[in-house]
C-alpha cells in the first residue's frame, strides 16, 4: 500500500519542484524586465487579491472539503460521483461569475484597502491590472475543482504540474510582449496561465471520461460540503494571522529581521512543499475512501506518517547542520552581510526544529477532513495561535533570542498543535497513532546521525574554500554524500522504506 502512496507522492514532488524552479525563473524574469519600482509594485498589489482568493478557496478550503466528499461518492459508484460533481459545479460556476463581477466593479475600493498609500497614476495602473487579472480566480478555482476530481481518481500529475504552466505563461508573456504591453504583459500571462491550467485538467478528465456539465440541483450532500468549506476559510485566516504576528513582532527587532524570516523560510519550504504537502494531497482522497473502515483508514494514516518521517527527519538534520553553507551560497552576495548570514542561519535552525511537526500537521489535519471533522482543527489552531503570541513574546523579548525566538516559537506552536490533534484523533475516533509517530521519529533520527556528521564535516570544508565554484561543488557533494550514506544505512538495517523505493 505504501508503494503506491510513495509513487504518487514522488510524482507530485517532482511536479512541485518543476513549478518552484519555473517560479524562480519567473521572478528573475520580472526583475530583469521591470526591475523593482512603481510598475512592479502596482502589479504585485493588483495580483495580491486574486492570489489570496486562490489560496483561500481554490487551494485551501475548497480542496479540503470537496476532494474527500467526491472520493467517498466515487467509492459508492461513478454515477453517484458524477451527479455530485455536476450539482456542485453549478453552484461553483454561479459563485465564481458573481465573484468576478464584484471584483471588476469594486477594483478601486479593493486597491485602496490593500494599498492605502498608493495614489495618482500608479493607483490607476493597479486598478487596471486588478481588473485584467481578476478572471484568474475563475480559472484557478476550476483547476481546484477539476483537480479534486482527478485526485479522487488518484491521479495527481495534472493538478500538481499545472502551476508550472502558469509560471511558464508569465515568463513567455514577459519576454515576448513586455516591449509592447509593458507591465500588462504580466497580467496577460497570469490569465493565459490560468487558462492553460484548466486545459491541462480537461485533457486528463477526458481520459477518465469524466467531463462534467452543470446540473442545477442543490441536495443535502452538496449543502454539507459547502458548509464544510467555511471552517477551512477560518483555518486559513488563522494561519495568515499567525504569519502577521511574526511580521509585526519582527518589526520591533533589529533591522533586517523580517528579511531573515523570509530568507530562512525559503529553505524550509523546499522539503515541506515538495514532499510533505505532496504527501498530504495524495493521502486525502485515500483516507476519505477508507473512512468507513477503521483498520484500513488507520493503516493509510500510519503509512503517511512513516513516509513523512523517512524523508523529513534526515532533511531536518541536513538543514540544521548544513544550513549555513546553503544560506551563504545562495544569499551571501553583494550587500548580504556576515551578520545577516548568521541571523538567517539562526532562524533556519529555529524553523527546522519544527519541520517534522509542520509536515505532520498537514497529514493529520487531512485525517480529520477525511472523517468529516472540519471544526476541531480550526478551534485547535485558534487556541494555539494565542500560545504562539505569548511564546514569541517570551522568547524574543524576555529571553532575548530576537528573531530566532520567532522561529522557535513557531516550531513549538506546531508541536503543541500536532500533540492536541493527535490526542483528539485518539479520543474522538479511537485512532491510536502517537506510538507510531514517536517510534518512527526516533528510528529515523538515529538513522540520520551520519547525515549530521557528514553535514558538520561539509560545513568545515565549505568555509575553508575561497572559490564560489568550488563552494558550490562542496555543497552538491555534501548533499549527495549525506543522502547516499543515509540510504546505505536504510539498506543495512533492512528498513521497510527500502521496500517502498524498490517497489
C-alpha positions in Angstrom: 0.0 0.0 0.0 2.8 2.4 0.9 4.4 1.8 -2.5 1.5 3.4 -4.4 1.4 6.3 -2.0 5.2 6.8 -2.4 5.0 6.7 -6.2 2.1 9.2 -6.2 3.9 11.5 -3.8 7.0 11.3 -5.9 5.0 12.4 -9.0 3.6 15.4 -7.0 7.0 16.2 -5.6 8.7 16.3 -9.0 5.8 18.4 -10.4 6.1 20.9 -7.5 9.9 21.0 -7.9 9.4 21.9 -11.6 6.9 24.6 -10.6 9.3 26.0 -8.0 12.2 26.2 -10.5 10.0 28.0 -13.0 8.7 30.2 -10.3 12.2 31.3 -9.5 12.9 31.9 -13.3 9.6 33.9 -13.4 10.8 36.1 -10.5 14.2 36.6 -12.2 12.4 37.5 -15.5 10.2 40.0 -13.8 13.2 41.6 -12.1 15.2 41.7 -15.3 12.5 43.2 -17.5 10.8 45.5 -15.0 13.2 45.9 -12.1 11.8 46.9 -8.7 9.9 50.1 -9.0 6.4 51.6 -9.1 5.2 49.4 -12.0 6.2 46.2 -10.3 4.7 47.5 -7.1 1.4 48.1 -9.0 1.5 44.6 -10.4 2.2 42.9 -7.0 -0.5 45.0 -5.3 -3.0 44.0 -8.1 -2.1 40.3 -8.1 -2.3 40.0 -4.3 -6.1 39.8 -4.2 -6.7 37.1 -6.8 -3.7 35.2 -5.4 -5.1 35.4 -1.9 -8.5 34.2 -3.1 -6.7 31.3 -4.9 -5.1 30.3 -1.6 -8.3 30.5 0.4 -10.8 29.0 -1.9 -9.0 27.1 -4.7 -6.1 25.5 -2.8 -7.2 25.7 0.8 -10.8 25.5 2.0 -12.3 24.3 -1.3 -9.9 21.4 -1.9 -10.0 20.2 1.7 -13.9 19.9 1.6 -14.6 18.9 -2.0 -11.9 16.2 -2.5 -12.8 13.9 0.3 -16.6 14.3 -0.4 -16.1 13.4 -4.0 -13.7 10.5 -3.2 -16.4 9.0 -1.0 -19.0 9.3 -3.7 -16.6 7.7 -6.2 -16.3 4.8 -3.9 -20.1 4.3 -4.0 -20.3 4.5 -7.8 -19.0 6.5 -10.7 -22.6 7.6 -11.4 -23.2 9.0 -7.9 -19.8 10.8 -8.1 -20.7 12.4 -11.4 -24.1 13.6 -10.1 -22.5 15.1 -7.0 -19.8 16.8 -9.1 -22.3 18.3 -11.6 -24.5 19.6 -8.8 -21.5 21.2 -7.1 -20.2 22.5 -10.4 -23.4 24.6 -11.0 -23.0 26.3 -7.6 -19.3 26.9 -8.2 -19.9 28.5 -11.6 -22.6 30.8 -10.2 -20.3 31.8 -7.3 -17.3 32.4 -9.5 -19.1 34.6 -12.0 -20.6 36.6 -9.2 -17.2 37.0 -7.5 -15.5 38.1 -10.8 -18.2 40.7 -11.4 -17.9 42.1 -7.9 -14.1 42.2 -8.3 -14.3 44.1 -11.6 -16.7 46.7 -10.2 -15.1 47.1 -6.8 -11.5 47.1 -8.1 -10.7 50.7 -7.0 -12.0 50.1 -3.5 -10.0 46.8 -3.2 -6.8 48.5 -4.3 -7.4 51.4 -1.8 -7.9 48.8 1.1 -4.9 46.7 0.1 -2.5 49.6 -0.5 -3.9 52.8 1.0 -0.7 54.7 0.4 -0.7 54.4 -3.4 -2.3 57.3 -5.4 -2.3 59.1 -8.7 -1.1 57.4 -11.9 0.0 54.2 -10.2 -3.3 53.8 -8.4 -5.0 53.8 -11.7 -2.5 51.3 -13.1 -3.1 49.0 -10.1 -6.9 49.2 -10.6 -6.5 48.4 -14.3 -4.2 45.4 -13.7 -6.5 44.1 -11.0 -9.4 44.2 -13.4 -7.4 42.4 -16.1 -6.2 39.7 -13.7 -9.4 39.1 -11.7 -10.7 36.4 -14.1 -7.7 34.3 -13.0 -9.7 33.4 -9.8 -12.4 31.9 -12.1 -9.9 29.7 -13.9 -7.8 28.7 -10.9 -11.0 27.7 -9.0 -11.9 25.5 -11.9 -8.5 24.0 -11.7 -9.1 23.2 -8.0 -12.5 21.6 -8.8 -11.2 19.5 -11.7 -8.1 18.7 -9.7 -10.3 17.4 -6.8 -12.0 15.1 -9.3 -8.6 13.8 -10.6 -7.3 13.3 -7.1 -10.4 11.3 -6.4 -9.3 9.0 -9.2 -5.9 9.1 -7.6 -4.4 11.0 -10.5 -2.1 13.7 -9.2 0.2 14.8 -12.0 -2.1 17.3 -13.8 -3.2 19.2 -10.6 0.4 19.4 -9.3 2.1 20.3 -12.6 -0.5 22.9 -13.7 1.3 25.6 -11.7 4.4 25.1 -13.8 2.3 26.0 -16.9 1.1 29.2 -15.0 4.7 30.3 -14.3 5.8 29.4 -17.9 2.9 31.6 -19.4 4.1 34.6 -17.4 7.7 34.1 -18.4 6.8 33.8 -22.1 4.4 36.8 -22.0 7.0 39.0 -20.2 9.8 38.1 -22.7 7.7 38.4 -25.8 5.3 41.2 -25.0 6.9 43.4 -22.4 8.1 45.8 -25.2 4.5 46.3 -26.5 2.4 45.9 -23.4 4.8 46.9 -20.6 3.6 45.6 -17.2 0.3 44.5 -18.7 2.2 41.6 -20.3 2.4 40.1 -16.8 -1.3 40.4 -16.3 -1.9 38.7 -19.7 0.5 36.0 -18.7 -1.5 35.4 -15.4 -4.8 35.0 -17.2 -3.3 32.8 -20.0 -1.6 30.7 -17.4 -5.0 30.1 -15.7 -6.5 29.0 -19.0 -3.6 26.6 -19.6 -4.1 25.2 -16.1 -7.7 24.5 -16.9 -7.0 22.9 -20.3 -4.4 20.5 -18.7 -7.0 19.2 -16.3 -9.6 18.8 -19.0 -7.2 16.7 -21.1 -6.9 14.2 -18.3 -10.5 14.3 -17.3 -11.4 13.3 -20.9 -9.1 10.3 -20.5 -11.2 9.3 -17.5 -14.4 10.1 -19.4 -15.4 12.5 -16.7 -16.1 15.8 -18.3 -18.9 17.3 -16.2 -21.6 19.8 -17.0 -23.6 21.9 -14.5 -26.7 20.3 -13.0 -28.8 22.9 -11.2 -29.9 21.0 -8.1 -28.9 21.6 -4.5 -29.0 18.4 -2.4 -28.1 17.7 1.2 -24.7 16.3 0.4 -23.8 19.4 -1.7 -25.0 21.7 1.2 -22.9 19.7 3.7 -19.8 20.1 1.5 -20.4 23.8 1.1 -20.8 24.1 4.9 -17.5 22.3 5.4 -15.7 24.9 3.3 -16.4 27.6 6.0 -14.1 26.1 8.7 -11.4 25.8 6.1 -11.6 29.6 5.4 -11.3 30.3 9.1 -8.4 27.9 9.4 -6.6 29.7 6.6 -7.3 33.1 8.2 -5.8 31.8 11.5 -2.6 30.8 9.7 -2.4 34.1 7.9 -2.8 35.9 11.3 0.0 33.8 12.7 2.3 35.0 10.0 1.2 38.6 10.6 2.1 38.2 14.3 5.6 37.1 13.3 6.0 40.1 11.0 4.7 42.6 13.5 7.0 41.3 16.2 9.9 41.2 13.9 9.4 44.9 13.0 10.3 45.7 16.6 13.6 43.8 16.4 16.8 44.9 14.6 16.7 46.0 11.0 16.7 43.0 8.6 14.8 40.6 10.9 11.8 40.4 8.6 14.1 39.6 5.7 15.9 36.9 7.7 12.5 35.3 8.4 11.7 35.3 4.7 15.1 34.0 3.5 15.2 31.2 6.1 11.6 30.2 5.3 12.6 29.7 1.6 14.8 26.7 2.6 12.3 25.2 5.0 9.6 25.4 2.3 11.6 23.2 -0.1 11.2 19.9 1.7 7.9 21.0 3.2 6.4 22.0 -0.2 8.0 19.2 -2.3 7.2 16.3 0.0 5.0 17.0 3.0 2.4 18.9 1.0 2.5 16.4 -1.8 2.1 13.5 0.5 -0.9 15.2 2.3 -2.5 15.7 -1.1 -2.1 12.1 -2.1 -3.4 10.8 1.3 -6.5 12.9 1.4 -8.6 11.0 -1.2 -7.2 7.7 0.0 -8.1 8.4 3.6 -11.6 9.5 2.6 -12.3 6.3 0.7 -11.3 4.3 3.7 -13.1 6.4 6.3 -15.7 3.7 7.0 -13.1 1.0 7.7 -11.2 1.9 10.8 -8.3 -0.6 10.2 -7.7 0.5 6.6 -8.0 4.1 7.5 -5.5 3.9 10.3 -3.1 1.8 8.1 -3.2 4.5 5.4 -2.6 7.2 8.0 0.3 5.3 9.6 1.8 4.7 6.2 1.8 8.5 5.6 3.4 9.2 9.0 6.1 6.6 8.2 6.9 8.1 4.8 6.9 11.6 6.3 9.4 10.5 9.0 11.7 8.8 6.5 12.1 11.9 4.3 11.6 14.9 6.6 13.8 13.9 9.5 17.0 13.5 7.6 16.1 16.7 5.7 15.8 18.4 9.2 19.2 17.2 10.2 20.7 18.4 6.9 19.2 21.9 7.3 20.3 22.2 11.0 23.9 21.0 10.5 24.5 22.2 6.9 22.1 25.1 6.6 24.8 27.8 7.0 26.7 26.9 3.8 23.5 26.7 1.9 22.4 30.2 3.1 25.9 31.5 2.3 25.9 30.0 -1.2 22.5 31.3 -2.2 22.3 34.7 -0.5 25.7 35.9 0.8 26.5 38.2 -2.1 26.6 42.0 -2.5 25.1 43.7 0.5 24.2 40.5 2.3 26.5 40.8 5.4 28.1 38.3 7.7 25.6 39.4 10.4 22.7 38.7 8.1 24.1 35.3 7.3 24.3 34.4 11.0 20.9 35.7 11.7 19.3 33.9 8.8 21.0 30.6 9.7 19.8 31.0 13.3 16.2 31.5 12.1 16.7 28.5 9.8 17.7 26.3 12.7 14.6 27.5 14.7 12.3 26.7 11.8 14.0 23.4 11.1 13.4 22.3 14.7 9.7 22.3 13.8 9.8 21.0 10.2 8.7 17.5 11.2 5.7 18.9 13.1 4.8 21.3 10.2 4.7 18.2 8.0 2.6 16.1 10.4 0.2 19.0 10.8 -0.9 18.7 7.2 -1.2 14.9 7.2 -3.1 14.7 10.5 -5.4 17.7 9.6 -6.3 15.8 6.4 -7.2 12.7 8.5 -9.8 14.9 10.2 -11.1 16.2 6.9 -11.4 12.6 5.6 -13.6 11.9 8.7 -15.8 14.9 8.0 -14.5 16.7 11.0 -13.6 20.3 10.0 -14.3 22.3 13.1 -11.9 20.8 15.6 -8.6 21.5 13.7 -9.7 25.2 13.3 -10.5 25.5 17.0 -7.2 24.0 17.9 -5.4 26.4 15.6 -7.2 29.4 17.2 -6.1 28.4 20.7 -2.5 27.6 19.7 -2.4 31.0 18.0 -2.7 32.6 21.4 0.1 30.3 22.7 2.2 31.3 19.7 1.8 35.0 20.6 2.9 34.5 24.2 5.8 32.1 23.5 7.1 34.5 20.8 7.0 37.4 23.2 8.8 35.3 25.9 11.5 34.0 23.6 12.1 37.3 21.7 11.9 39.9 24.4 12.2 38.2 27.8 14.8 35.6 26.9 16.3 38.0 24.3 16.6 35.4 21.5 15.4 38.0 18.9 14.3 36.9 15.5 15.5 33.3 16.2 12.9 33.3 19.0 10.1 33.9 16.5 11.2 30.8 14.5 11.5 28.7 17.7 8.1 29.9 18.8 6.5 28.9 15.6 8.1 25.4 15.9 6.9 25.0 19.5 3.4 26.1 18.5 3.4 23.5 15.7 4.5 20.8 18.2 1.6 21.8 20.5 -0.9 21.8 17.6 0.2 18.3 16.5 0.0 17.0 20.0 -3.5 18.2 20.5 -4.7 17.0 17.1 -3.2 13.5 17.7 -4.8 13.4 21.1 -8.1 14.4 19.5 -7.9 11.7 16.9 -7.3 9.1 19.7 -10.2 10.4 21.8 -12.8 11.2 19.2 -12.1 8.5 16.6 -10.1 5.9 18.6 -7.2 6.4 16.1 -4.2 5.5 18.2 -1.2 6.8 16.3 1.0 8.5 18.9 3.1 5.4 19.4 3.8 5.2 15.6 4.8 8.9 15.4 7.3 8.6 18.3 8.8 5.3 17.2 9.2 6.3 13.6 10.7 9.7 14.6 13.2 8.1 17.0 14.2 5.4 14.4 14.8 7.8 11.6 16.5 10.3 13.9 19.0 7.5 14.8 19.4 6.6 11.1 20.1 10.3 10.3 23.1 10.6 12.7 25.5 10.0 9.7 23.7 12.8 7.9 24.6 15.1 10.8 28.2 14.0 10.9 28.7 14.5 7.1 26.9 17.9 7.3 29.2 19.1 10.1 32.3 18.0 8.1 30.9 19.5 4.9 30.4 22.9 6.7 34.0 22.9 7.8 35.2 22.1 4.3 32.9 24.7 2.7 34.2 27.6 4.8 37.8 26.7 4.2 37.2 27.2 0.4 37.5 30.6 -1.3 36.3 29.9 -4.8 32.5 30.2 -5.5 32.6 27.3 -7.9 34.4 25.0 -5.5 31.9 26.1 -2.8 29.0 25.1 -5.0 30.6 21.8 -5.7 31.2 21.2 -2.0 27.5 21.9 -1.3 26.4 19.5 -4.0 28.9 16.8 -3.0 27.9 17.0 0.7 24.2 16.7 0.0 24.7 13.8 -2.4 27.1 12.0 0.1 24.7 12.5 3.0 21.8 11.2 1.0 23.8 8.2 -0.2 25.0 7.3 3.3 21.5 7.6 4.6 20.3 5.2 2.0 23.2 2.8 2.8 22.1 2.8 6.5 18.5 2.1 5.5 19.6 -0.8 3.3 21.9 -2.2 6.0 19.2 -2.1 8.6 16.7 -3.6 6.1 14.3 -0.7 6.8 10.9 -1.0 5.2 11.4 2.3 3.3 13.8 0.4 1.1 11.0 -1.9 0.0 8.9 1.1 -0.9 11.7 2.5 -3.1 12.3 -0.8 -4.8 8.6 -1.2 -5.4 
